[in-house]
Amino acid sequence: MKLLTNMFPVSEDLWQRAVNLIPAGTQTLSKGPDQFVRGVTPKYLKKGAGSHVWDVDGNEYIDYPMALGPILLGYDYAPVTEAVVKQIREGTTFTLMHPLEVEVAELLNSIIPSAEMVRFGKNGADVTSAAVKVARAATGRDHIAYCGYHGCQDWYAVTTPRNKGIPRSLAGFMHPFEYNRIETLEKAFAENPGRIGCVIMEVPGVDPAIDPVTGKNFLQRVKEVAHRNGAVFVLDEIVTGFRYSVGGAQKYYRVTPDLSCFGKGMANGFAISALVGKREFMKELNEVFFSMTYSGDTVGLAAAKATIKELLNKPVIGHIWEMGRILHEGINGFAEKSGVKLRITGKPPRGGISIKNENGEEDLLLKSVFLQETIKRGVLFGGPVFISYSHNTDDIRKTIDASCEAIKVLRAAIDSKDPASFLEGEPVGVVFRQRN
């Protein structure tokens, strides 16, 4: 297959230089070329403004992966950028602690139900791993019940196909359970009596099921089962935090975890994460080893402070829910009328693209056709579909129009019985994503 690399000469030159220097060619697997249609999608982006990005060859796109979720307000969002620039001039890291550590901790304490105490990291995996260590320290138990995706650290990565280099013995401590199936969690406890000290889960783009007898939702029931069995309940809100509500999915779904993990949108693209939780568990960090040079980095803290203030003072949450609703309804409605099994799934502020074939199976080839046709029309889709405060009605209208045109091509590709012939580049591949 001939790739149309002449469309992106600067991107292609950078990639050829990268593959000889950078293992896998990329720092983040989900941003790699094989996650997009190679040949019709650029490999490198150079700048962003609001909801738009520009590649290194000068092409402009409306962006929806939004850096895999961190860009909540928009690229180069003035109040955040100004706060960061001001802080950089004053200093980024110091010999002693900085006041922002206290100020941002106080902000989180004021808005997140579970945040009696706070510690900072840089990546989501930093704080999910810290949460697991805290839970183990508090309970004296080593085993973990988990649901969803929780980062690249050994304790979780051993459960994935990318487990090379990790002692296999760690897998024996891990016990999966399924979202909205409480019996699978109860089974994990029954099979491992007195051994599970931590129940950690994320919230996918599906509402927690309501128990018809008690009226409690799945998250509330998970907490009950965890406590009944002497385990700590950890909610991984790296993705949902600051999107579902200012206080996260826990506030939206009315559940207060023992420990919670935040990252991504809390600083509009700057590197910071937070482990928050109840005092009785967080005090374990007086002895649990969790200490890094850059966990008190003032750039991330300044960005988080500015971002959270915007969330408190502007209608950010309402806007991203409304723009997402319009986008989902516009694309899904046209797809349904066209008889194409394409859906923007999930909740309005964070969704995903699902395209199934006639057998009801997720089809990466058909998804590739859709991604190809939308990128050609100036819309950058990928795996996740995130809405930012900077996405406006004009962006959404243009995206729906481009998607409808892409769906027409997709319909023709399906009808041809040879959708591969519609591709002008290589189809997207798979970066593992553990699903429970």
N, C-alpha and C positions, 0 to 999 in steps of 0.2 A: 504494500500500500504506500503510495507516494504522499508524504506529509507536506502540507502547504506552509513550510517554515519561512518562506519568503514573505509571508504576511507580517511576521514579527522578527525582523533580522536582529534587532538589539537583544530581544529576549533569547533568541536562539544562541547568539554568541555568548551571552552570560551563562546559559545552561551548559554549553560545551566546555566552558572554563570550570563550571561547578562540579561536573561529574568526575573530574580527575582530582578534586580536592576535598569534596564533602561526601561522606558515606551516604548513600541513597540520594545524594544530590540536593537534599533539602533538610532544613532544621525541624520541620513539622510535617509529619507524614500526610496529614489531611490537606496540606497546601501543595503537595507535590503534583507534577504534571499528569500523573496517571489518575488523578482524581477529577480531571477535566478532559474534554475531547482534545487530544493533542493534534496540533496542526491548525485548529481554528480558534484556539484559546491562547492568550499570552501566558508566559510562564512567570513573568515578574511585573509587579505593580510598583510605580514610583511615587505616587502621591494620592492624597484623598482630600476631599472637601465636602462636608455635609454627608450626603448619601451617595456621592459619586467618587469614582476612582479613575486614575489614568495609568495605563501601562507604560513601560519604558520606551515604547515606540510611538507614544502620543495619542493612543486611542482611549476614548472615554466610555465608562459604563456606569449604570446604576447598580450598586453593590447590594447583595443580600446575604452572603455568608458573614459579612461585616467582621472580618478577621477571626471567624469562628465564634463570634458572640461578644467579644469585649467592647466593641464600638456601640455603646448604648445611646449616646447623645448625637453622635455624628463625628466624622473626621474633622480635625482642626476646629473643634468646638471652642469658640472664643474664651468663655470663662475658665475652662479647664486649661487651655493652652497658656493663657495669661498667668494663671496661678503657677503652672509648672515653670515657665520662663522666669518668673520672679524668684521662685525657690531655687532654681539652678544658679542664679546669680548670687544667692546667699549661701549656697552650699548644698551638696547632695548627700553626703554622709560625713559623720563627725566621730571624734574620739569618744564623746559622751552621748547620752541620749538626746533626743530632740523633742520639743513641745508637741509637735504634730502627732507623736505616738499617743499621747494622752488625749488630744483633741479629737482624733479620728476614732479612738476607742470609745470616747464619750458619745460621739455621734451614733456609732453602731449600737451602743447600749440603749440609746433613746428610741431606736426605730425597729430593732429586731427582737422579737419576743424572747428568744433563748439567750440573748447576749448579756449575761450578767458579768462576764469577764471576756477579754479579747487578747489574742496574740496574732501577730502578722507573719506572713510568708511572702513568697513572690509568685509561686505557681499553685494551681489547684492541687497538684499531687503533693505539694509540701504539707498542706493542711489536712487533706484526707488521711495522709500517713500519720500525721501528728494525732489526729482524732483516734485512730486505731490504737496507737501507743497509749494514749490517755485511757481509753476504755479498758485495755488490757491491764494497765497499772491499777485502775480503780477496782477491777473485779478479781484480779489474780488469775484470769482465764486467758488462754491463748487463741481460741478458735473464733472465727468470724463468719457470720451469716451476711451475705451480700446480695444486692439486686441492682443491676445497672453497671455503669462504667465509672471507674474511680481513679484513673491515671496510670502512670508508667512505673510506679515504685514496685519493688519485688513482691510485696505481700499480695498485691492485686494482679500484677502482670503475669504471675505464674499461672493464672487461670486462663490466660489468653493464648492464641496461637503464636504470639511473639514472646515466648518464654525461654528462649535460648539464653544461657548464661545465668539462669536462676536455679538454685538448688530445688530439685523436684520435691523434696520433703516438705517444702512450704505449702504445696498444694493440699496436703492432708489437713491443714488448718482451715481450709476454705469450704464454705457450704452455701451454694446458691439457693435463692428462692425466687418465686415469680411474682411480678407485679399484679396486683388485684386478685391474687390467689393466696389467701391467708393460710390455707391448709398446708401450703408448701413450706412456710416458715415454721409452723407448728411441727411439721414432720422433721425439719432440721434439728429442732430442739429435742424432739423425742428420740432421735437417733444419736444424739450427742449430749446426754444428760450431764449437767453441771460443767460443761466444757466451753460453751459459747459465751464470750464476754462482750461481744460487740455485734450489733445489727446495724449495718450501714446501707443506705439506699439513696437513689436519686429519684426525682419525679420526671417521668417521660412526658410526652405531649398528650397524655390521656388522663382525664380526671380520675381520682381514686374512687373506686366503687363504694357505694353506700350499702351497709349491711341492713337488710330489711327488718331485722329483729331489733337491733340496738339503735339504728339510725346513725351509727358512727361510720366515718369513711375509712378507707384502707390505711391511710397513714396513722390515724388515731388507733386503729386496731393493731398495727405493727408495734406501736409504742407500748400498748397494753401487753401484748405477747412477750415483748422483750423484757419488760419490767417484771412480769409474772415469773419469768425464768431467770431473773437476776442479771440481765444483760443491759448494757448502755445503748440507747437509741441515738444513732447519728444520722442526720439528714444532710446529704451532699447537695448543696444549693449553688455549686459553681456556675451552673447554667441558669437556673431559675431565679437566683437571687437578684433583686433590683429590677426584675422584669415582670413577674406576676403581680407584685405589689412592692411598695417601698420596703416593707418588712419581709419580702420573699414569699415563696410558696407556703412556708409555714404559717404566715399570717393569713394568706389567701385561703388556705385549707383548714385553718383553725387547729393547728397542732403545735405544741412546743417541744422540740427535741431536747435531749440532754446536751448534745453537742451539734453544731452546725458548721458547714464549710462554705465559704463565699470566695468569689474571685471574679474573673471575666468582667462583667459590666460595672463593677463597683468603682472603677477608676477610668472608664471610657478609653481603654486601650493601653493604659500604663500598667506596668507589672506590679501587682500586689494581690495578695489573698489574705483571708482571715479565718482563723478558727475561733469560734465564739461558743459560749456554753454556760451551763449552770456552774456556780461557784464551787459546789461540792466536787465536781469532776475537773474543772479547769485548774484547781489548786494542785493537781497532780503534776502540772508543768513546773512546779517548784523543784521537782526532782527528775521528771522525764526530760531526756536530752532533746531539746528543740531550740537550736541557737544557730543563726547564720549571720554573716557579715552584712548582708543587704536586707534583712528583714525589717530594719528600721530606716531604710532608704527614704529620704525626704521627698524625692520626686513622685514615687508612687503614692505616698501619703498625702502630698499636696493635691495630686490629681483626684484621689478618693474624696478628700474633703470638698473640693470644688464640685465634683460630680454629685455627691450626696446632697449638697446644698441646692443644686439645680433640681434634683428629684423632689426636694421638699418645697421648693418655691415655684416650680413650673408644672404644668399638666402633662408631664412626661408619660406616666403610666397610662393615663386615659388615651393619649395620642397613639402610642404604639399598639394598644389594643384595637383602637378604631381603624387605623391604617391597615393593620394585619387582617382584621375582619373583612374589610373591603377587598383586599388582595385575594384572600382565600376564596371568598364567595364569587368574585369575578372569574378567576381561573377555573375553579372547580365547576361552576355552573356551565361554562362553555365546554369544558371537557365532557361533562355528562351529556350535554346535548349532542356532542360529536360522537358519542359512543366510545370514547377513549377512557381507559381505566387509569387516568392520571388524577392525582389528588395532592393538594397542598395539605398535609396532615398536621396534627398538633394544635396548639393554642395560638391565637393571633400574634402574640409577641415573639413566639419562637416555634417555627414549624419545620417541616421537611418535605421533600418531594418523593412521592411514591408513584411508580408507574408499573402496572402489572400487565402480563400478557393474557391471552385467552384462557390459560389454565389457572389464572389467579395467582401466579408467581411473580415476585419482584423481578423485573427484567432490566438489566443494566444496558443492554443494547438499545432498547426503546428509550430509556432515560438519556442515553448518549445523544440520540437524535434530537430530543427536546432541548438538552443543554446546548447542543450545536446551533440550533435554530434561534435560541434566545440570545446567545452571545453575539451572533451575527447581527442581531437587531439592537445591540447595545445594552443588554441585561446580563449581568454576571450572577448566575445561579451556581450552586454547588451541592453540597450535602445539606447543611442546615439552611433555613430561611429565617433570618432575623430582621426585625424592623427596628429602626432607630428613630429618635426624636426628629431627625433631619429629613426622614422620608416624608414627602408631602403628597398632596393629592395629584399633582402633575406626574410625579414619579410613579405613583401607583397606577394611574391611568395608562401611562406609556408602557408599564410593565405588563399590565393586563392585555393591552393591544398586541405587544410583542409575543406574549405567551399564546394568545389566540391564534396568531399566524403560525407559531411553532406547532400548535396542536393540529392545525390543518395539514402541515407537512407530516406530522406523526401519524395522522389518520391515513394519509396516502401511503406511508411506509408500511403500516400494518396491513393495509389492503393489498399491497404488492406481494406479500408473503416473503419479501426479501428486504427487510429493513436495513440490513448491513449495506446494501447498495446505495442508501441515502446518506451514508456517512462520508464526510470529506476528510476525516482524520481517524485516529485510533479511539476506540471506545474507552469509557472510564473503567478503572479497575476497582479493587476493594481494599480499603484499609480496614482491618478487623474492627468490629465494634461489638463488644460483648453485650448480648441482650438476654434479659431474664424475663 
